Structure formats: C-alpha cells, structure tokens
Amino acid sequence: MTIGIIGAGHIGSALAVRLTQLGHSVYIANSRGPETLTDLAHATGAIPVTAREAARQGDIIVVTIPLKNIPALPKDLFEGVSAEVPVIDTSNYYPLLRDGQLPELESGELTESEWVQQHLGRPVVKVFNNIYAAHLEQKGQPAGTPGRIALTVSGDDRAAKQKTMALVEDLGFDAVDAGTLHESWRQQPGSPLYCTDLTATDVQQHLASLGTVRTQAQHAQFTANQAAQEKQLQAQGVKL
C-alpha cells in the first residue's frame, strides 16, 4: 500500500521504519517541512513531503502529532481525499507534560479521538496510541506466535476499521476490535490497556471487565493513574 504519515515523532518514525521494511510506500510529513526529514528518509526509505501531500498520497493516512497541535493542521487537509481512505489517529492527551488542559476532555464525556475527529472533520480510527514506539518498531511477530502483542482498534466506520486491523496484523500484532470511537477511552492513558503489551486474550478480558460506558469513577481513577504516570515521567526528564 501507499501510506501517508503526518507526524515524524516517535510513533510516526517507528511506523515509517516498519512499513517500508514490509514493502509499503511511505510518505511522511512534519510541521517543519520536508527538508528537515532528510536523515529519516535516508534511514527508512520514506519520502518526505508536506502534510497536504501526505494526506493525498495514501491508501491509509496516519495522523500522529501532539494532541494540542491538531487544531493547527490545515482546514483543507483532506479536501479531495476519498472518503474510503481510513484516517488513523494515534494521539494521547498529556495535560501535565505537553498539552495543557483542554476543557472538552476534562469531563470525560468526549474521548481524545472524538475530539480529534471533530477538528479534522473526518472520521478517524484510533490505534497505535497505547504501545511504546520502540515496541511498535521491534516487537511485531508472525501470526500465531505465543505471547504476540495485541493492539486495540476503535472506530465507527466498519470498512476503515477492517483496513486498519489488516495493517496492524501486517505489522506483526493481533488486532482486537475495541468498539466505537466513543469507547476508545478504554485504551487511553491511565487505563489497564495503556502500554502494557498484552495478548489478545488478556485485552479482550480487560475490555469486557471495563464495560462500554465510562463511569465517573472510572474517569476519576484513570485520570489519577495518568497524573501519577506523567509526574513520574516528568521526574525522569522524559519529553513527549
């Protein structure tokens, strides 16, 4: 396939490496311009382009930029792009370390990817947000391998989700249908499915135990979990 990646950070770069290794054609963009992606292009074989070009090149588009930067993307980013092209969102909300507080996400009524979808004006599928970039690049395994890591895929468009799940499998991970985009709170930071490298069986058990409707108690607990994780990362000097 031809895949456009908007964002050349940890996840975007890891995807560029793996996808080109698998024989896909990758077009990648960042906010600073294609001329700043020369080293990444040499290392991966991905083709540096602008964000608009990346959006128009792909059979699948991946948007993988800091959540706070989503509103700054061009309003016409997907103009002319077929509605059949899935748009993947990998974003996470980090209010302490990076994004500041976004009031729309504080109440828990809106998931991160629903917020992204509103700003993009385009349906999105959420995946690749709850795995470390190094693991995404290095820990894919053939189907049927014992202990194979599973990745949750959430979205409302059935066809887009199926194409995305096929890509996840191609990358070496078990794709687990995690329901609608409104249910994607179950894979956000603070949840038991966030960066825990679980098998498909374990993921499905967690999904079942969490239910589909986020309660106030769950929102409060996950928010507290995330705050503790962010403070720990801050103390370690980690930058997102």
C-alpha positions as CSV (number, residue, x, y, z in Angstrom):
1,M,0.0,0.0,0.0
2,T,0.9,3.7,-0.1
3,I,0.7,5.2,3.4
4,G,0.8,8.9,4.3
5,I,2.1,9.7,7.8
6,I,1.6,13.2,9.2
7,G,4.0,13.5,12.1
8,A,7.6,12.3,12.4
9,G,7.9,11.9,16.1
10,H,8.4,8.6,18.0
11,I,5.3,6.7,16.6
12,G,5.5,8.2,13.1
13,S,9.2,7.3,12.8
14,A,8.6,3.8,14.1
15,L,5.8,3.3,11.6
16,A,7.9,4.6,8.8
17,V,10.7,2.1,9.6
18,R,8.4,-0.9,9.8
19,L,6.1,-0.1,6.9
20,T,9.0,0.5,4.5
21,Q,10.6,-2.8,5.7
22,L,7.3,-4.5,4.8
23,G,7.4,-3.1,1.3
24,H,4.8,-0.3,1.6
25,S,5.5,3.1,0.1
26,V,5.6,5.7,2.8
27,Y,5.2,9.5,2.5
28,I,5.9,11.3,5.7
29,A,5.5,14.9,6.8
30,N,6.2,17.1,9.9
31,S,5.5,20.7,10.9
32,R,8.9,22.0,9.9
33,G,8.9,21.0,6.3
34,P,10.2,18.0,4.2
35,E,13.7,19.4,4.0
36,T,14.1,18.6,7.8
37,L,13.4,14.9,7.2
38,T,16.4,14.0,5.1
39,D,18.0,11.9,7.8
40,L,14.8,10.0,8.5
41,A,14.3,9.5,4.7
42,H,17.8,8.0,4.4
43,A,17.3,5.8,7.4
44,T,13.8,4.4,6.4
45,G,13.3,5.0,2.7
46,A,10.2,7.1,3.4
47,I,9.6,10.1,1.1
48,P,9.5,13.5,2.8
49,V,6.5,15.6,1.8
50,T,4.2,18.3,3.2
51,A,1.2,17.4,5.3
52,R,-1.2,18.1,2.4
53,E,0.9,15.9,0.2
54,A,0.9,13.1,2.8
55,A,-2.8,13.3,3.1
56,R,-3.3,12.9,-0.7
57,Q,-0.8,10.1,-1.2
58,G,-2.1,7.3,0.9
59,D,-4.4,4.3,0.8
60,I,-4.3,4.9,4.6
61,I,-3.4,8.1,6.4
62,V,-1.9,8.2,9.9
63,V,-2.1,11.4,11.9
64,T,0.4,11.2,14.7
65,I,1.2,14.6,16.1
66,P,0.8,16.1,19.7
67,L,-2.8,16.4,20.6
68,K,-2.5,20.2,21.2
69,N,-1.3,20.7,17.6
70,I,-4.3,19.1,15.9
71,P,-6.3,22.3,15.6
72,A,-3.3,23.9,13.8
73,L,-3.5,21.4,10.9
74,P,-4.7,22.9,7.6
75,K,-8.5,23.1,7.5
76,D,-8.5,21.7,3.9
77,L,-6.1,18.9,4.8
78,F,-8.4,16.2,3.5
79,E,-10.1,18.1,0.7
80,G,-10.4,15.9,-2.3
81,V,-9.3,12.8,-0.4
82,S,-11.7,9.8,-0.9
83,A,-14.0,9.1,2.0
84,E,-12.9,5.4,1.6
85,V,-9.3,6.3,2.8
86,P,-9.0,5.5,6.5
87,V,-7.5,8.1,8.8
88,I,-5.7,6.7,11.8
89,D,-5.4,8.8,15.0
90,T,-2.6,7.9,17.4
91,S,-2.9,10.8,19.8
92,N,-3.0,10.9,23.6
93,Y,-3.9,13.7,26.0
94,Y,-1.0,14.6,28.3
95,P,-2.2,17.7,30.2
96,L,0.8,18.0,32.5
97,L,3.8,17.1,30.2
98,R,2.7,18.6,26.9
99,D,-0.9,19.6,26.0
100,G,-2.1,21.8,28.9
101,Q,-5.7,21.4,30.0
102,L,-8.2,21.0,27.2
103,P,-11.6,21.7,28.8
104,E,-13.5,19.5,26.4
105,L,-11.5,16.5,27.5
106,E,-11.6,17.1,31.3
107,S,-15.2,16.0,31.9
108,G,-14.7,12.5,30.3
109,E,-17.8,13.0,28.1
110,L,-15.6,13.2,25.0
111,T,-12.8,10.8,24.1
112,E,-9.5,12.1,22.8
113,S,-10.1,10.7,19.3
114,E,-13.7,12.1,19.2
115,W,-12.1,15.5,19.8
116,V,-9.6,14.9,17.0
117,Q,-12.4,13.7,14.7
118,Q,-14.3,17.0,15.4
119,H,-11.2,19.1,14.5
120,L,-10.3,17.1,11.4
121,G,-13.9,17.0,10.1
122,R,-13.2,13.4,9.1
123,P,-13.9,10.0,10.7
124,V,-10.9,8.5,12.4
125,V,-9.8,5.1,13.7
126,K,-7.8,5.0,16.9
127,V,-4.8,2.7,17.2
128,F,-1.1,2.8,17.9
129,N,-1.6,5.2,20.8
130,N,-1.1,2.6,23.6
131,I,2.2,0.9,22.6
132,Y,5.7,2.2,23.1
133,A,7.3,3.3,19.8
134,A,10.3,1.0,20.3
135,H,7.9,-1.9,20.8
136,L,5.9,-1.0,17.7
137,E,9.1,-1.0,15.7
138,Q,10.8,-4.1,17.2
139,K,8.2,-6.4,18.7
140,G,6.0,-7.4,15.9
141,Q,5.7,-11.2,15.4
142,P,4.2,-13.6,12.9
143,A,0.5,-14.5,13.5
144,G,0.1,-17.4,15.9
145,T,3.3,-16.7,17.8
146,P,2.7,-17.3,21.6
147,G,2.6,-14.1,23.5
148,R,2.0,-11.9,20.4
149,I,1.1,-8.4,21.4
150,A,-2.4,-7.2,20.7
151,L,-3.4,-3.7,19.7
152,T,-6.9,-2.3,20.2
153,V,-8.6,-0.7,17.2
154,S,-11.6,1.7,17.9
155,G,-13.7,3.4,15.3
156,D,-17.2,3.9,13.9
157,D,-16.6,3.1,10.2
158,R,-16.6,-0.6,9.7
159,A,-14.6,-0.6,6.4
160,A,-12.0,1.8,7.7
161,K,-11.6,-0.3,10.8
162,Q,-11.2,-3.5,8.8
163,K,-8.4,-1.9,6.7
164,T,-6.7,-0.6,9.8
165,M,-6.9,-4.0,11.5
166,A,-5.3,-5.6,8.5
167,L,-2.5,-3.1,8.7
168,V,-2.0,-3.9,12.4
169,E,-1.8,-7.6,11.6
170,D,0.7,-6.9,8.8
171,L,2.9,-5.1,11.3
172,G,3.0,-8.2,13.5
173,F,0.4,-7.6,16.1
174,D,-3.0,-9.1,16.9
175,A,-5.7,-6.6,16.1
176,V,-8.6,-6.5,18.6
177,D,-11.8,-4.7,17.7
178,A,-12.3,-2.4,20.7
179,G,-15.7,-1.0,19.7
180,T,-16.7,2.5,18.7
181,L,-14.7,5.7,18.9
182,H,-16.7,6.7,22.0
183,E,-15.5,3.5,23.6
184,S,-11.8,4.3,22.9
185,W,-11.5,5.7,26.5
186,R,-10.6,2.1,27.3
187,Q,-7.2,2.4,25.5
188,Q,-6.3,6.0,26.7
189,P,-3.6,6.8,29.2
190,G,-4.4,5.7,32.7
191,S,-6.3,2.6,31.6
192,P,-5.1,-1.0,32.1
193,L,-4.6,-1.3,28.3
194,Y,-2.2,1.6,28.0
195,C,1.3,0.5,27.1
196,T,1.0,-2.9,28.8
197,D,1.8,-5.2,25.8
198,L,-1.0,-7.7,26.5
199,T,-2.1,-10.7,24.4
200,A,-5.4,-10.7,22.6
201,T,-7.0,-12.9,25.3
202,D,-5.9,-10.5,28.1
203,V,-7.0,-7.4,26.1
204,Q,-10.4,-8.9,25.5
205,Q,-10.8,-9.8,29.2
206,H,-10.0,-6.2,30.1
207,L,-12.4,-4.8,27.6
208,A,-15.2,-7.0,29.0
209,S,-14.4,-6.0,32.6
210,L,-14.3,-2.3,31.8
211,G,-17.7,-2.2,30.1
212,T,-18.5,0.1,27.2
213,V,-19.9,3.2,29.1
214,R,-17.3,5.1,31.1
215,T,-18.4,5.8,34.6
216,Q,-17.4,8.8,36.7
217,A,-15.5,6.5,39.0
218,Q,-13.5,5.1,36.0
219,H,-12.8,8.5,34.6
220,A,-11.6,9.7,38.0
221,Q,-9.4,6.6,38.5
222,F,-7.9,6.7,35.0
223,T,-7.2,10.5,35.4
224,A,-5.4,9.9,38.7
225,N,-3.5,7.0,37.2
226,Q,-2.4,9.2,34.3
227,A,-1.4,12.1,36.5
228,A,0.8,9.8,38.5
229,Q,2.4,8.4,35.3
230,E,3.0,11.9,34.0
231,K,4.6,13.0,37.2
232,Q,6.9,10.0,37.2
233,L,7.9,10.7,33.6
234,Q,8.5,14.4,34.4
235,A,10.7,13.4,37.3
236,Q,12.7,11.3,34.9
237,G,13.1,14.2,32.5
238,V,11.1,12.4,29.7
239,K,9.9,14.7,27.0
240,L,6.9,13.7,24.7
